[in-house]
Amino acid sequence: MRWSDELRSDGGSKRVGRSLAAECTARQCNLLSFDALELVDPDRFALRGYPHDLWAQLRAEAPVAYCEATGFKPFWAITKHADIMDISKQASKFSSAQGITLARAGARPMPAVDMLVMLDPPRHGPMRRVANARFTPKAVRFRNEEVERIAIEIIDTAATNGADSQCDFVERIAAPLPLGIVAWILGVPPKDWDLMFRLTNEVIGKDDPDFRRDGETPSQTIKRARGELHHYFVDLIAARRADPQQDLVSELTQAEIDGEPLTETQLLQYCELIVEAGNETTRNAISGGLLAFAEHPAEWEKLKTNPDLLPEAVDEILRWVSPISHFIRVANEDCEIRGVKIAAGDQLALYYASANRDEDAFADPFAFRIDRRPNQHLTFGFGEHFCMGAHLARAELSTIFRHLLARLEHFELAGPVERLASAVNGSIKRLPVTYRMS
């Protein structure tokens, strides 16, 4: 890879200095010059969304690209579908235990944690089995009545009785459904759903000024919000130990791994993971899905005419939106990917959103097509860490769009789309629409 040695006057990435450039040459890097901050700067993601043009260039010219961006430790950008699948199948070789987001320059190594998404084999399997039964296809079908009830309540609240109206689609429809369902599964009462919404926004949106209090840094925001979230679940866990209910928190308090109950830390991290992942990503798929239909109205009409295509449409929404840009893996040993030498300890950014536009994996990947078959998107990841909530997310998307198809008579954008300042979560904060719904 070719790198500039000067720090950009506009604050951009210097890419890599002379010593790292020499190291990159020794590792057989591809020759390509680009601003690595395009891959990691939250403000650029908020302004323009995902950098699909750059990812396409990387897929074509440097699918294993060594990057240095100001403020971050160097990393490899992995942008091809096949490579991400191959890496994801080797969870012991490419570790999640050192964190799944890019490490900041100068940051201390992350201490070992017991959060499911940051466990490697053999610890990952037993921890996943603690809650996995709640998210199987059979378990999701068992919850279908509750998913339907919450979806209908949301649609009824948003109905306009044939009149034109305006709303923020995220606030009115996309956010309440996954939040309500994941809170119900955990056992969080409705009176506390707004609190869950605020705290998860602050944890995930720490880089966005809209979710920080005055004077807070991103690290202070996430520390405070996570502390408040854990404090809430400490009380809920204690209540469920004293009086178990038919909810996941009660089940977790009674679960065991190798004959031992979960520790307080394991319980808190499980609750945090489920409420954050189950809320944020599905919300973004719903809002991103409606935006895709607003920008491709012919596909909406095709789906209204052919509602049997809804399962395929849901998968195309998931591919198109890709709510998670990337996660990190760390190489546990020296290895090669496409002939490029990777050293033990190197960070690899697996760009799922790029893989979902890979020309070698999808025909016409930049077309939004609700009848796409096959559709082997990587939105839920692959291998050991395939998303535990994938079946539930599909059920939520299918349910809400089935009701929208039946009752949404007209919709169009009513203003600019506002995106979250995050390099990981492809989140839409606000989606103003003019609509008419029976």
matplotlib code that plots the C-alpha trace (Angstrom):
import matplotlib.pyplot as plt

x = [0.0, 1.3, 1.0, 1.6, 4.0, 2.5, -0.3, -3.2, -3.9, -7.6, -7.1, -7.3, -5.4, -1.7, -2.3, 1.1, 4.6, 7.8, 8.5, 5.0, 5.1, 8.3, 6.6, 3.5, 5.8, 7.3, 3.8, 3.1, 0.4, -1.6, -0.7, -3.5, -3.8, -6.8, -7.8, -8.3, -10.4, -13.2, -13.5, -13.5, -14.6, -18.1, -18.8, -18.2, -20.6, -23.2, -22.8, -22.6, -23.6, -21.5, -18.4, -19.6, -17.5, -14.3, -15.3, -15.9, -12.4, -10.9, -12.7, -11.3, -7.8, -6.9, -9.3, -6.8, -5.8, -3.5, -4.7, -3.6, -6.1, -5.3, -6.4, -6.6, -4.3, -3.4, -5.8, -6.5, -9.7, -11.2, -13.9, -14.6, -17.5, -15.5, -12.7, -15.0, -16.8, -13.4, -12.2, -15.5, -15.3, -12.0, -13.0, -10.0, -7.5, -9.2, -10.2, -13.1, -11.8, -9.7, -12.7, -14.9, -14.5, -11.3, -8.8, -7.8, -4.1, -2.3, -5.2, -4.4, -5.3, -8.9, -9.3, -11.1, -14.8, -17.7, -19.9, -21.0, -19.8, -16.3, -15.8, -13.8, -14.1, -14.4, -16.0, -18.3, -20.5, -21.6, -22.3, -24.4, -26.4, -27.6, -30.0, -30.0, -33.2, -35.2, -34.2, -34.6, -37.2, -39.6, -39.2, -39.8, -42.9, -44.2, -43.8, -45.6, -48.8, -46.9, -45.0, -48.3, -49.9, -47.1, -46.9, -50.6, -50.6, -47.8, -49.5, -52.9, -51.2, -49.7, -52.9, -54.1, -57.6, -57.0, -55.6, -52.0, -49.7, -46.0, -43.9, -40.4, -40.7, -37.9, -39.6, -43.1, -42.7, -39.1, -37.9, -41.0, -41.3, -37.9, -37.5, -40.9, -40.2, -36.7, -37.9, -40.8, -38.5, -36.1, -38.9, -38.5, -41.9, -43.4, -42.9, -39.1, -39.0, -38.2, -35.3, -33.9, -34.3, -32.3, -29.5, -29.0, -28.8, -26.2, -24.1, -24.2, -24.3, -21.5, -19.7, -22.8, -23.3, -27.1, -26.6, -24.0, -24.7, -23.1, -19.4, -19.2, -16.6, -17.7, -15.8, -17.6, -21.0, -20.6, -19.2, -22.1, -24.9, -23.5, -23.3, -27.0, -28.0, -26.2, -27.7, -31.1, -30.5, -28.9, -32.3, -34.2, -32.0, -32.5, -36.3, -36.4, -34.2, -36.8, -39.8, -39.1, -41.3, -41.6, -38.9, -35.3, -33.8, -35.5, -34.1, -30.6, -30.6, -31.3, -28.8, -25.6, -22.4, -20.4, -22.5, -21.9, -24.5, -23.7, -21.8, -23.3, -21.0, -22.0, -25.7, -25.3, -23.3, -25.9, -28.7, -26.8, -26.0, -29.5, -31.2, -28.6, -28.3, -32.0, -33.1, -30.6, -29.9, -33.5, -34.6, -32.1, -33.2, -36.8, -36.0, -33.4, -35.9, -38.6, -35.9, -35.0, -38.6, -39.0, -35.9, -37.1, -40.9, -41.2, -40.0, -42.7, -45.4, -43.9, -44.2, -47.7, -48.7, -46.7, -46.9, -45.6, -42.2, -42.1, -39.4, -37.2, -37.8, -36.8, -33.5, -32.9, -33.6, -31.1, -28.5, -29.1, -29.2, -26.5, -27.1, -23.6, -20.7, -18.0, -16.7, -13.0, -11.1, -7.5, -5.2, -3.9, -1.1, 0.9, -1.1, -1.8, -5.0, -4.9, -1.1, -0.9, 1.0, -0.9, 1.0, -0.2, -1.9, -3.0, -6.6, -8.8, -11.9, -14.5, -16.7, -20.0, -21.6, -19.0, -19.4, -23.1, -22.3, -19.5, -19.7, -18.4, -21.2, -24.2, -25.5, -26.0, -25.2, -26.0, -29.6, -32.3, -34.4, -37.0, -37.1, -33.3, -32.4, -30.1, -29.2, -26.3, -25.9, -23.6, -25.8, -26.0, -22.4, -21.2, -19.8, -19.3, -20.7, -23.7, -26.3, -28.4, -31.3, -31.4, -34.7, -36.4, -35.1, -36.5, -39.9, -40.0, -39.2, -41.7, -44.5, -44.1, -43.7, -46.7, -48.9, -47.4, -48.1, -51.7, -52.3, -49.7, -51.5, -48.8, -45.4, -42.6, -39.6, -40.5, -37.0, -33.3, -32.4, -30.3, -27.7, -25.9, -22.3, -20.9, -18.4, -19.9, -23.7, -25.3, -28.1, -30.8, -31.6, -34.5, -36.5, -39.1, -42.0, -45.2, -47.7, -51.2, -52.2, -55.6]
y = [0.0, 3.5, 6.0, 9.7, 10.7, 14.1, 14.8, 16.4, 20.0, 19.3, 16.7, 13.7, 10.5, 10.5, 6.8, 5.5, 6.8, 5.6, 2.7, 1.4, 1.8, -0.3, -2.9, -2.8, -3.4, -6.4, -7.7, -7.6, -4.9, -3.9, -0.5, 2.0, 5.5, 6.6, 8.5, 5.8, 8.2, 7.5, 4.1, 5.2, 8.9, 8.9, 12.5, 11.4, 8.5, 10.9, 13.2, 10.8, 7.3, 4.3, 4.8, 2.4, 4.0, 3.4, -0.1, -0.9, 0.5, -1.6, -4.8, -4.3, -3.1, -3.9, -6.3, -6.8, -3.2, -2.0, 1.3, 3.8, 6.5, 9.3, 8.4, 4.6, 1.7, 0.4, -2.2, -4.3, -3.5, -6.8, -6.0, -9.2, -11.5, -14.7, -13.5, -12.4, -15.8, -17.5, -15.5, -15.8, -19.6, -19.5, -18.0, -19.4, -18.1, -14.7, -13.6, -11.5, -11.5, -8.3, -6.2, -6.0, -2.3, -0.6, 0.1, 3.7, 4.7, 4.3, 2.4, -0.3, -3.9, -4.7, -6.8, -10.2, -9.9, -12.3, -10.6, -13.2, -11.3, -11.1, -14.7, -17.2, -21.0, -22.9, -20.3, -18.9, -22.0, -22.7, -19.0, -18.8, -21.9, -20.1, -18.0, -19.5, -21.5, -18.2, -17.2, -20.4, -20.4, -22.4, -20.0, -17.0, -18.6, -19.1, -15.3, -14.4, -13.3, -10.8, -9.5, -9.1, -7.3, -4.8, -4.1, -3.5, -1.1, 0.9, 1.0, 1.9, 4.8, 6.1, 5.7, 8.9, 7.7, 8.6, 12.1, 13.1, 13.6, 13.9, 12.0, 10.9, 7.3, 6.2, 7.6, 6.7, 3.1, 1.8, 2.3, 1.2, -2.3, -3.9, -2.0, -3.2, -6.8, -7.1, -5.4, -7.8, -10.8, -9.5, -8.6, -4.8, -3.3, -0.8, 2.2, 1.7, 1.3, 5.0, 4.7, 1.7, 3.6, 6.6, 4.5, 2.3, 5.3, 6.9, 3.7, 3.1, 6.7, 8.0, 9.6, 11.6, 15.0, 14.4, 11.6, 13.3, 15.6, 19.0, 18.8, 15.0, 13.2, 10.0, 7.9, 9.7, 9.2, 5.5, 5.0, 6.9, 5.4, 1.9, 2.4, 3.5, 0.6, -1.9, -0.2, -0.7, -4.4, -5.0, -4.1, -6.2, -9.2, -8.9, -8.7, -11.8, -13.8, -13.0, -13.6, -15.3, -14.6, -16.0, -13.8, -14.0, -12.2, -14.8, -17.6, -16.1, -15.9, -19.7, -20.7, -22.5, -23.0, -26.1, -26.5, -22.9, -20.0, -17.0, -14.3, -10.9, -9.5, -12.1, -11.5, -7.7, -8.1, -10.5, -8.1, -5.2, -7.1, -8.2, -4.8, -3.0, -5.4, -6.3, -2.7, -0.8, -3.0, -4.0, -0.4, 0.6, -2.2, -1.1, 2.6, 1.8, -0.5, 2.2, 4.6, 2.1, 1.8, 5.6, 5.8, 2.8, 3.2, 0.6, -2.1, -1.1, -1.4, -4.8, -6.0, -4.7, -6.6, -9.7, -9.9, -13.5, -11.9, -10.5, -13.1, -12.2, -8.5, -8.8, -10.3, -7.7, -5.0, -6.6, -6.8, -3.3, -1.6, -3.6, -2.1, -3.0, -1.7, -3.9, -5.7, -6.4, -9.6, -9.9, -12.4, -14.9, -16.1, -15.1, -16.0, -14.9, -13.7, -13.4, -13.7, -10.7, -11.4, -10.8, -10.7, -12.1, -9.2, -7.4, -6.0, -7.0, -4.9, -7.2, -4.8, -6.7, -3.7, -3.9, -7.7, -7.2, -5.2, -7.6, -8.0, -11.6, -12.6, -10.7, -10.0, -6.3, -5.6, -1.9, -2.6, -2.8, -5.8, -7.4, -10.6, -11.2, -14.9, -16.2, -13.6, -14.8, -11.5, -11.3, -8.9, -11.3, -12.3, -15.9, -18.8, -18.9, -15.4, -15.6, -13.3, -15.1, -12.8, -13.3, -15.2, -12.7, -9.8, -11.4, -11.9, -8.3, -7.0, -9.3, -8.4, -4.6, -4.5, -6.8, -4.4, -1.4, -3.0, -3.5, 0.0, 2.5, 4.1, 6.7, 7.8, 10.0, 11.7, 15.0, 16.3, 15.3, 11.9, 12.4, 9.6, 8.7, 9.7, 6.2, 4.2, 0.9, 1.4, 2.5, 4.2, 6.6, 9.0, 10.7, 9.8, 12.5, 11.3, 12.5, 9.6, 8.4, 5.3, 3.7]
z = [0.0, -0.7, 2.1, 2.6, 5.3, 6.1, 8.5, 6.6, 7.4, 7.6, 10.3, 8.1, 8.5, 7.8, 6.9, 8.0, 8.6, 7.0, 9.4, 9.1, 5.4, 5.3, 7.5, 5.2, 2.2, 4.0, 4.5, 0.8, 1.1, -2.0, -3.5, -2.9, -1.5, 0.5, 3.6, 6.3, 8.4, 5.8, 7.5, 11.2, 11.6, 13.2, 11.9, 8.3, 8.7, 10.1, 7.2, 4.3, 5.6, 4.8, 2.5, -0.2, -2.9, -0.9, 0.0, -3.6, -4.5, -1.7, -2.8, -6.3, -5.5, -1.9, -0.2, 2.6, 3.3, 6.1, 7.6, 10.1, 11.0, 13.5, 17.0, 16.3, 16.4, 12.9, 11.5, 8.4, 6.5, 5.3, 2.7, 0.7, 1.5, 1.1, 3.4, 6.1, 6.0, 6.2, 9.1, 11.0, 10.8, 12.7, 16.0, 17.9, 15.3, 15.0, 18.5, 19.8, 23.4, 23.0, 21.9, 18.9, 18.2, 17.0, 19.7, 20.3, 19.9, 23.2, 24.8, 27.3, 26.4, 27.2, 30.3, 29.9, 30.1, 30.1, 27.5, 25.0, 21.9, 23.4, 24.2, 22.2, 22.2, 24.4, 26.7, 24.1, 23.6, 27.2, 27.7, 24.5, 25.5, 28.6, 26.6, 23.1, 23.7, 24.0, 20.4, 18.4, 15.5, 17.7, 20.6, 18.3, 16.9, 20.4, 20.9, 17.7, 19.4, 21.6, 18.6, 16.7, 19.7, 20.1, 16.3, 16.0, 19.0, 17.3, 13.9, 15.6, 17.4, 14.2, 12.1, 10.4, 9.4, 5.8, 6.4, 5.5, 8.5, 9.4, 11.9, 12.6, 11.5, 13.9, 17.0, 16.0, 14.5, 14.1, 17.7, 19.7, 18.3, 19.0, 22.2, 23.4, 22.4, 23.9, 27.1, 27.4, 26.8, 29.6, 31.9, 31.9, 32.7, 30.1, 32.5, 32.1, 28.3, 27.8, 30.2, 28.3, 25.1, 26.4, 28.0, 25.0, 22.8, 25.0, 25.1, 21.4, 20.4, 22.7, 19.7, 18.8, 20.5, 20.6, 23.1, 25.3, 28.2, 28.2, 29.0, 28.6, 26.5, 24.6, 27.2, 30.0, 28.3, 27.8, 31.4, 32.9, 30.8, 31.2, 35.0, 35.0, 32.9, 35.2, 38.3, 36.8, 36.1, 39.6, 41.0, 38.5, 39.0, 42.8, 42.3, 40.0, 42.4, 45.1, 42.9, 39.6, 36.6, 33.1, 31.6, 30.6, 33.6, 35.9, 33.7, 33.7, 37.5, 37.7, 34.9, 35.4, 33.5, 34.5, 37.6, 38.7, 38.6, 36.6, 38.4, 39.0, 36.3, 33.8, 34.5, 34.0, 30.8, 29.4, 30.1, 28.6, 25.5, 24.9, 25.5, 23.3, 20.4, 20.4, 20.4, 18.2, 15.2, 14.5, 14.8, 12.2, 9.9, 10.1, 9.5, 6.9, 5.2, 4.9, 3.6, 0.9, -0.2, -0.2, -2.5, -4.6, -4.8, -7.6, -5.1, -2.6, -5.3, -6.3, -2.7, -2.3, -5.5, -4.4, -0.6, -0.7, -1.4, 2.1, 3.4, 0.5, 1.0, 4.7, 3.7, 1.1, 3.7, 6.0, 3.2, 2.0, 5.4, 7.1, 10.6, 11.8, 9.7, 11.1, 14.1, 15.0, 15.3, 16.5, 15.0, 17.6, 15.3, 12.2, 9.1, 5.5, 3.8, 0.0, 0.3, 2.6, 5.9, 9.1, 12.3, 15.6, 17.5, 14.4, 14.3, 11.5, 10.7, 9.2, 7.1, 6.8, 5.1, 2.4, 2.0, 1.5, -1.7, -2.9, -6.7, -6.4, -3.9, -5.3, -8.8, -9.3, -5.6, -5.7, -6.8, -4.1, -5.2, -3.0, -5.0, -4.7, -4.6, -3.3, -0.7, 1.5, 3.3, 6.3, 8.3, 11.2, 11.0, 10.3, 12.2, 16.0, 16.6, 14.2, 15.8, 18.5, 17.8, 14.0, 14.0, 16.3, 14.2, 11.0, 12.8, 13.9, 10.4, 8.8, 11.2, 11.0, 7.2, 6.8, 8.7, 6.9, 3.6, 4.6, 6.1, 4.7, 1.8, 1.0, 2.3, 1.2, 2.8, 4.5, 5.2, 5.5, 7.0, 10.2, 10.9, 14.0, 14.4, 14.7, 12.6, 13.8, 13.9, 10.7, 12.6, 11.5, 14.3, 12.5, 9.4, 8.8, 6.5, 5.2, 5.3, 5.2, 7.1, 7.8]

ax = plt.figure().add_subplot(projection="3d")
ax.plot(x, y, z, "-o")
ax.set_aspect("equal")
plt.show()
